Amino acid sequence: MRRPPRAFAAGALLAALLLAACATAPRHAAPPPDTGATMAALAVSLVGTPYQFGGADAAGFDCSGLALYLHARVGLAIPRTASEQRHAALPVPLAKLAPGDLIFFRLHSRHVDHVGIYVGGGRFVHAPRAGGAVAYGDLGEGGYYRARVAGAGRFWVGISTDAPPH
């Protein structure tokens, strides 16, 4: 049985429109390979910014708000809380940390409740506590933060992590 010409034309038009829509869908480019270094440099420039609970802009930051802000500045959307960030990030072994990676901590709980941005040389930048300001932290052996590391992760592409998923 032959299709009526109108049904065939309508089907062909619908198929053409669907293909055109797919062809014109926006493409999101991967961040440039220096994204981590860019975020680390920006994090360093924010040292001294006041801590603000729930803050995620240059007026003040909490720890996860700082990570959120830095990623947004390079065009990456990440979850809001430190725990959500850890679960969504590509895991990175501590031995392969690169500037811009996130380091997750268990400071006051069995669960991840703090995050910092690795800047190199065993140091990270974070918004540590109410009444304080964005500051450097140290991952040195035997130190306060090193003993509380829960893992590290990355949302940008550029350096292989060779890590299994969480």
C-alpha angles and dihedrals in degrees: 000000000000122000117239111256093243093056091048092048092048091050092048091049092050092049091049092050092049092049091048091051091053092048093053098043110127115259120217111217119220113254115265116268092253092060093109093051090048091053092046092052091048090049090053090050089057095056106126095031109134122261111246122179107240090008119146105164140065091277089070143325143212115206099268092038088059091053090046092050095048093050092047089053090061094042101262125128115211133172119277107238129061091239093050090046091053093051093048099043126093104253117248124194112236089239089062100046114146129189109281096032118128120239117204126208142190102216106152104009147033086256130070106275104157139048136188135183116243112232100177137263093068092299134116136186120232145155098245109184150334112291091027136086139234104293146162122273128195129227094197118148113274093013128133095255097040091058090053101047112131096181144292135254147181136216097184129074126232112088126054114243099192087206129138117235119271 
